[in-house]
């Protein structure tokens, strides 16, 4: 008998479902995101009367304490594309299968049905993972900065139009250091009206 597991990742806890090759739910667990939750999961898999390392676990993220712990323990982890999982979810919802119990069950079902199309991802050494995580964090920081700049520009167009257009022609716009310095010093149109050229020059020099 083959088994397949799915782990629905959450910030405070994780849900895990294990199904057999017929699609029957064998067990469902709710785990904490710590070493105790990891130990509980490994013990539950080891109790399946089959080598736990033969049970693949489907998850939609390749990062986090739980994933790292599973890989270190030799458990096969299959990172599933969220878009593909959404397609499976739509298909199963149309069929109205009674055995589906949340996303953890769905992830296990994906491996059961199309396991050959989804292979476990190899473990990555800390030395190799560090540059990748730094790159990901940098990319996310740039995305967040651009999003906040768009929101700020939208607000300023209605409340403080002069500030919204002052740096629009320059690369970076409102994210430029001088823009942040000036807006910090004169955050309202009323205060900007009292800003002298000398004071403005001082602010621009300081930035």
Residue frames as qw, qx, qy, qz and C-alpha x, y, z in Angstrom:
[[0.000, 0.889, 0.457, 0.000, 0.00, 0.00, 0.00],
 [0.419, 0.271, -0.001, 0.867, 1.36, 3.39, -1.00],
 [0.203, -0.800, -0.446, 0.345, 0.76, 6.60, 0.94],
 [0.330, 0.494, 0.156, 0.789, 0.86, 10.26, -0.03],
 [0.311, -0.623, -0.454, 0.556, 0.93, 13.31, 2.23],
 [0.198, 0.707, 0.232, 0.638, 0.03, 16.95, 1.81],
 [0.414, -0.426, -0.393, 0.701, 1.13, 19.81, 4.07],
 [0.070, 0.848, 0.331, 0.407, -0.87, 23.03, 4.06],
 [0.490, 0.026, -0.314, 0.813, 1.54, 25.67, 5.37],
 [0.226, -0.886, -0.320, -0.249, 0.35, 28.34, 7.80],
 [0.144, 0.713, -0.362, 0.582, 2.08, 31.03, 9.83],
 [0.461, -0.514, 0.496, -0.526, 1.06, 29.65, 13.23],
 [0.679, -0.105, 0.710, -0.152, 0.36, 25.99, 12.39],
 [0.276, 0.312, -0.734, -0.537, 0.35, 23.46, 9.57],
 [0.835, 0.080, 0.327, -0.435, -2.27, 20.92, 8.52],
 [0.056, 0.382, -0.879, -0.280, -1.13, 17.54, 7.21],
 [0.860, 0.137, 0.193, -0.452, -3.23, 14.90, 5.50],
 [0.125, -0.345, 0.899, 0.238, -2.13, 11.40, 4.49],
 [0.815, 0.258, 0.050, -0.517, -4.10, 9.36, 1.93],
 [0.647, -0.147, 0.724, 0.189, -3.61, 5.85, 0.57],
 [0.120, -0.145, 0.690, 0.699, -3.44, 4.84, -3.09],
 [0.036, 0.544, 0.813, 0.204, -7.24, 4.59, -3.20],
 [0.027, -0.522, -0.129, -0.843, -7.61, 8.19, -2.05],
 [0.607, -0.651, -0.448, -0.080, -8.90, 7.32, 1.41],
 [0.080, -0.793, 0.333, -0.505, -7.88, 9.69, 4.18],
 [0.738, -0.064, -0.609, 0.284, -5.64, 7.80, 6.63],
 [0.475, -0.535, -0.402, 0.571, -4.80, 10.55, 9.07],
 [0.134, 0.826, 0.143, 0.528, -5.08, 14.29, 9.56],
 [0.606, -0.372, -0.332, 0.620, -2.77, 16.31, 11.81],
 [0.045, 0.954, 0.049, 0.292, -2.50, 19.91, 12.93],
 [0.789, -0.100, -0.193, 0.574, 1.11, 20.77, 13.78],
 [0.214, -0.929, 0.015, 0.302, 2.90, 23.67, 15.38],
 [0.617, 0.733, -0.170, 0.231, 5.67, 25.32, 13.38],
 [0.258, -0.775, 0.549, -0.177, 8.54, 24.15, 15.55],
 [0.192, 0.380, -0.905, 0.002, 10.69, 21.11, 16.31],
 [0.414, 0.060, 0.790, -0.447, 7.83, 19.53, 18.25],
 [0.701, 0.485, 0.124, -0.508, 5.52, 19.72, 15.25],
 [0.465, 0.569, -0.642, -0.219, 8.25, 18.28, 13.03],
 [0.074, -0.245, 0.942, -0.219, 8.83, 15.39, 15.45],
 [0.584, 0.243, 0.569, -0.525, 5.08, 14.71, 15.59],
 [0.683, 0.557, -0.176, -0.439, 4.86, 14.57, 11.81],
 [0.329, 0.494, -0.802, -0.067, 7.85, 12.26, 11.41],
 [0.274, -0.091, 0.885, -0.365, 6.45, 9.94, 14.10],
 [0.674, 0.371, 0.341, -0.540, 3.05, 9.83, 12.38],
 [0.621, 0.575, -0.426, -0.320, 4.65, 8.96, 9.05],
 [0.120, 0.404, -0.899, 0.116, 6.79, 6.28, 10.68],
 [0.456, 0.045, 0.751, -0.475, 3.62, 4.69, 12.11],
 [0.660, 0.392, -0.150, -0.622, 2.20, 4.02, 8.63],
 [0.847, -0.069, 0.527, 0.011, 3.62, 0.47, 8.61],
 [0.741, 0.563, 0.143, 0.338, 5.86, 1.47, 5.73],
 [0.566, -0.122, -0.037, 0.815, 9.18, 3.28, 5.49],
 [0.041, 0.846, 0.306, -0.435, 8.32, 6.91, 6.12],
 [0.154, -0.547, 0.416, 0.710, 10.93, 7.94, 3.55],
 [0.196, 0.206, 0.826, 0.487, 8.78, 6.34, 0.86],
 [0.064, 0.778, 0.611, -0.127, 5.94, 8.79, 1.60],
 [0.305, 0.292, 0.167, 0.891, 6.22, 11.99, -0.47],
 [0.085, -0.681, -0.497, 0.532, 4.87, 15.21, 1.01],
 [0.287, 0.584, 0.403, 0.644, 3.35, 17.85, -1.25],
 [0.250, -0.706, -0.302, 0.590, 3.61, 21.50, -0.22],
 [0.405, 0.843, 0.279, 0.220, 3.28, 24.84, -2.00],
 [0.014, -0.950, 0.295, -0.103, 6.45, 26.43, -0.63],
 [0.851, 0.219, -0.362, 0.312, 10.05, 25.30, -0.54],
 [0.180, 0.497, -0.444, 0.724, 11.04, 27.44, 2.44],
 [0.619, -0.571, 0.053, -0.537, 10.50, 27.40, 6.19],
 [0.321, -0.494, 0.748, -0.306, 11.50, 25.46, 9.28],
 [0.831, 0.057, 0.467, -0.296, 9.21, 22.52, 8.60],
 [0.802, 0.582, -0.122, -0.060, 10.44, 22.02, 5.02],
 [0.218, 0.715, -0.630, 0.212, 14.08, 22.30, 6.08],
 [0.505, -0.365, 0.701, -0.347, 13.50, 19.79, 8.89],
 [0.899, 0.244, 0.276, -0.239, 11.76, 17.31, 6.60],
 [0.675, 0.664, -0.319, 0.046, 14.56, 17.47, 4.06],
 [0.034, -0.646, 0.705, -0.291, 17.20, 17.03, 6.74],
 [0.662, -0.163, 0.650, -0.337, 15.33, 13.94, 7.96],
 [0.135, -0.155, 0.886, 0.416, 15.42, 12.49, 4.45],
 [0.434, 0.521, 0.667, -0.308, 11.70, 12.92, 3.80],
 [0.309, 0.253, 0.569, 0.719, 10.87, 13.48, 0.11],
 [0.118, 0.646, 0.331, -0.678, 9.37, 16.97, -0.28],
 [0.351, 0.416, 0.622, 0.563, 7.55, 17.87, -3.49],
 [0.026, 0.441, 0.150, -0.884, 7.08, 21.61, -4.03],
 [0.320, 0.554, 0.737, 0.218, 3.87, 22.10, -6.01],
 [0.093, 0.172, 0.214, 0.957, 3.12, 25.16, -8.11],
 [0.217, 0.338, 0.567, -0.719, 0.19, 27.08, -6.51],
 [0.470, 0.331, -0.261, -0.776, -1.35, 27.72, -9.93],
 [0.433, 0.086, -0.861, -0.253, -1.38, 24.00, -10.72],
 [0.062, -0.200, -0.861, 0.463, -2.86, 23.26, -7.30],
 [0.350, 0.328, 0.224, -0.848, -5.61, 25.81, -7.96],
 [0.513, 0.213, -0.573, -0.603, -6.48, 23.95, -11.16],
 [0.323, -0.078, -0.939, 0.087, -6.81, 20.68, -9.25],
 [0.099, 0.251, 0.624, -0.734, -8.96, 22.45, -6.67],
 [0.466, 0.280, -0.110, -0.832, -11.37, 23.70, -9.33],
 [0.507, 0.124, -0.769, -0.370, -11.65, 20.27, -10.90],
 [0.252, -0.137, -0.907, 0.307, -12.33, 18.50, -7.63],
 [0.232, 0.238, 0.406, -0.851, -14.83, 21.12, -6.52],
 [0.546, 0.186, -0.364, -0.731, -16.84, 20.44, -9.67],
 [0.536, 0.005, -0.835, -0.124, -16.83, 16.70, -8.87],
 [0.575, -0.535, 0.144, -0.603, -17.89, 17.39, -5.26],
 [0.677, 0.071, -0.711, 0.176, -15.84, 14.58, -3.77],
 [0.637, -0.714, -0.129, -0.261, -16.82, 13.98, -0.15],
 [0.873, -0.234, -0.163, 0.396, -13.35, 12.78, 0.85],
 [0.402, 0.532, -0.104, 0.738, -11.71, 16.17, 0.34],
 [0.517, -0.762, -0.325, 0.213, -10.81, 17.79, 3.66],
 [0.189, -0.928, 0.111, 0.302, -9.07, 21.05, 2.92],
 [0.410, 0.819, -0.389, -0.097, -5.90, 22.00, 1.15],
 [0.316, -0.517, 0.795, -0.032, -3.71, 19.44, 2.91],
 [0.717, 0.197, 0.660, -0.106, -5.91, 16.66, 1.55],
 [0.613, 0.771, 0.036, -0.168, -5.85, 18.27, -1.88],
 [0.099, 0.788, -0.601, -0.091, -2.04, 18.38, -1.95],
 [0.485, -0.231, 0.842, -0.039, -1.87, 14.70, -1.03],
 [0.718, 0.484, 0.464, -0.188, -4.42, 13.95, -3.75],
 [0.421, 0.834, -0.282, -0.221, -2.28, 15.75, -6.36],
 [0.086, -0.567, 0.817, 0.061, 0.64, 13.45, -5.61],
 [0.605, 0.071, 0.774, -0.174, -1.59, 10.39, -5.64],
 [0.677, 0.634, 0.319, -0.196, -3.08, 11.20, -9.02],
 [0.599, 0.775, -0.112, 0.169, -0.12, 12.78, -10.82],
 [0.655, -0.678, 0.247, 0.225, 2.87, 11.87, -8.71],
 [0.777, 0.124, 0.342, 0.514, 4.99, 11.01, -11.76],
 [0.325, 0.771, 0.200, 0.509, 4.67, 14.61, -12.94],
 [0.256, -0.885, 0.177, -0.346, 5.89, 16.05, -9.65],
 [0.801, 0.108, -0.454, 0.374, 9.30, 14.98, -8.41],
 [0.581, -0.735, -0.164, 0.308, 10.83, 15.70, -4.99],
 [0.277, 0.903, -0.211, 0.252, 13.14, 18.70, -5.01],
 [0.759, 0.087, -0.436, 0.476, 16.71, 18.04, -3.89],
 [0.509, -0.779, -0.194, 0.309, 17.93, 19.39, -0.58],
 [0.394, 0.789, -0.108, 0.458, 20.02, 22.55, -0.83],
 [0.645, -0.155, -0.397, 0.635, 23.06, 23.15, 1.33],
 [0.220, -0.851, -0.278, 0.387, 23.08, 26.25, 3.58],
 [0.342, -0.408, 0.334, 0.778, 25.94, 27.66, 1.50],
 [0.120, 0.236, 0.688, 0.675, 23.87, 27.40, -1.68],
 [0.119, -0.726, -0.676, -0.047, 20.61, 28.50, -0.04],
 [0.291, -0.624, -0.214, 0.693, 22.00, 31.74, 1.44],
 [0.089, -0.188, 0.364, 0.908, 22.57, 33.61, -1.88],
 [0.124, -0.395, -0.771, -0.484, 19.21, 32.44, -3.18],
 [0.276, -0.712, -0.607, 0.219, 17.38, 33.65, -0.08],
 [0.242, -0.513, -0.029, 0.823, 19.23, 36.98, -0.15],
 [0.023, 0.040, 0.572, 0.819, 18.26, 37.44, -3.79],
 [0.209, -0.558, -0.767, -0.238, 14.65, 36.59, -3.03],
 [0.296, -0.694, -0.432, 0.494, 14.56, 39.02, -0.09],
 [0.179, -0.332, 0.205, 0.903, 16.11, 41.78, -2.22],
 [0.069, -0.248, -0.695, -0.671, 13.60, 41.21, -4.99],
 [0.273, -0.660, -0.700, 0.018, 10.74, 41.27, -2.48],
 [0.284, -0.587, -0.223, 0.724, 12.06, 44.50, -0.93],
 [0.070, -0.112, 0.409, 0.903, 12.16, 46.17, -4.35],
 [0.184, -0.441, -0.762, -0.438, 8.63, 45.03, -5.08],
 [0.318, -0.683, -0.577, 0.315, 7.38, 46.33, -1.72],
 [0.234, -0.438, 0.003, 0.868, 9.12, 49.70, -2.21],
 [0.031, -0.095, -0.568, -0.817, 7.55, 50.12, -5.65],
 [0.265, -0.565, -0.760, -0.181, 4.11, 49.20, -4.30],
 [0.315, -0.661, -0.414, 0.541, 4.36, 51.68, -1.42],
 [0.164, -0.252, 0.224, 0.927, 5.56, 54.41, -3.81],
 [0.127, -0.326, -0.681, -0.643, 2.50, 53.88, -6.03],
 [0.331, -0.670, -0.658, 0.090, 0.20, 54.07, -3.02],
 [0.314, -0.544, -0.176, 0.758, 1.89, 57.23, -1.77],
 [0.085, -0.039, 0.428, 0.899, 1.70, 58.85, -5.19],
 [0.194, -0.508, -0.742, -0.393, -2.02, 58.03, -5.40],
 [0.347, -0.715, -0.499, 0.346, -2.68, 59.70, -2.03],
 [0.299, -0.424, 0.047, 0.853, -0.55, 62.74, -2.84],
 [0.098, 0.286, 0.592, 0.747, -2.37, 63.38, -6.12],
 [0.281, -0.720, -0.569, -0.282, -5.50, 64.20, -4.12],
 [0.523, -0.771, -0.262, 0.251, -3.99, 65.70, -0.97],
 [0.358, -0.742, 0.279, 0.493, -0.63, 67.17, -2.00],
 [0.780, 0.585, 0.209, 0.071, -0.47, 67.37, -5.84],
 [0.187, 0.908, -0.372, 0.040, 2.67, 69.54, -5.87],
 [0.448, -0.532, 0.718, -0.024, 4.60, 66.82, -4.07],
 [0.830, 0.215, 0.513, -0.043, 3.21, 64.13, -6.37],
 [0.672, 0.720, 0.108, 0.134, 4.55, 65.90, -9.45],
 [0.170, -0.919, 0.336, 0.120, 7.77, 67.41, -8.06],
 [0.316, -0.506, 0.774, 0.210, 9.92, 64.32, -8.74],
 [0.824, 0.337, 0.395, -0.226, 7.78, 62.58, -11.35],
 [0.629, 0.746, -0.210, -0.064, 10.25, 63.40, -14.15],
 [0.001, -0.692, 0.709, -0.132, 13.24, 61.94, -12.28],
 [0.654, 0.076, -0.752, -0.038, 14.26, 58.25, -12.02],
 [0.320, -0.120, -0.791, 0.508, 12.90, 56.77, -8.82],
 [0.297, -0.641, -0.387, -0.593, 10.33, 59.51, -8.33],
 [0.535, -0.715, 0.065, -0.446, 9.07, 59.60, -4.76],
 [0.938, -0.280, -0.084, 0.186, 11.55, 56.91, -3.70],
 [0.525, 0.565, -0.239, 0.590, 14.50, 59.26, -4.25],
 [0.521, -0.283, -0.503, 0.629, 16.39, 60.28, -1.06],
 [0.052, 0.040, -0.068, 0.996, 15.71, 64.00, -1.57],
 [0.470, -0.377, -0.467, -0.647, 11.99, 63.33, -2.02],
 [0.663, -0.435, -0.595, 0.131, 11.85, 61.46, 1.27],
 [0.407, -0.155, -0.337, 0.835, 13.85, 64.19, 3.03],
 [0.127, -0.168, -0.124, -0.970, 11.65, 67.03, 1.81],
 [0.576, -0.401, -0.516, -0.491, 8.37, 65.21, 2.47],
 [0.611, -0.352, -0.592, 0.390, 9.52, 64.36, 5.99],
 [0.252, -0.132, -0.227, 0.931, 10.29, 68.03, 6.66],
 [0.348, 0.170, 0.008, -0.922, 7.15, 69.44, 5.01],
 [0.149, 0.154, 0.975, 0.061, 4.49, 66.68, 5.03],
 [0.235, 0.703, 0.629, -0.235, 1.53, 68.99, 4.32],
 [0.371, 0.651, 0.333, 0.572, 0.72, 71.62, 1.66],
 [0.260, -0.952, -0.116, -0.111, 0.42, 74.27, 4.38],
 [0.633, -0.627, 0.259, 0.372, 3.93, 73.65, 5.64],
 [0.653, 0.207, 0.423, 0.594, 5.25, 73.48, 2.08],
 [0.175, 0.880, 0.282, 0.339, 3.80, 76.96, 1.44],
 [0.355, -0.925, 0.134, 0.023, 6.08, 78.32, 4.19],
 [0.852, -0.144, 0.247, 0.438, 9.18, 76.57, 2.85],
 [0.085, 0.906, -0.225, -0.349, 11.85, 79.07, 1.79],
 [0.754, 0.582, -0.299, 0.049, 14.36, 78.51, -0.99],
 [0.047, 0.660, -0.673, 0.330, 17.16, 78.58, 1.56],
 [0.651, -0.240, 0.614, -0.377, 15.51, 75.92, 3.69],
 [0.912, 0.355, 0.081, -0.187, 14.78, 73.83, 0.57],
 [0.519, 0.685, -0.491, 0.142, 18.42, 74.05, -0.46],
 [0.257, -0.529, 0.719, -0.372, 19.51, 72.91, 2.99],
 [0.830, -0.001, 0.447, -0.334, 17.17, 69.92, 2.82],
 [0.849, 0.514, -0.109, -0.061, 18.36, 68.91, -0.65],
 [0.266, 0.692, -0.625, 0.243, 21.99, 69.20, 0.41],
 [0.482, -0.391, 0.678, -0.394, 21.36, 67.07, 3.48],
 [0.912, 0.165, 0.257, -0.274, 19.77, 64.32, 1.40]]
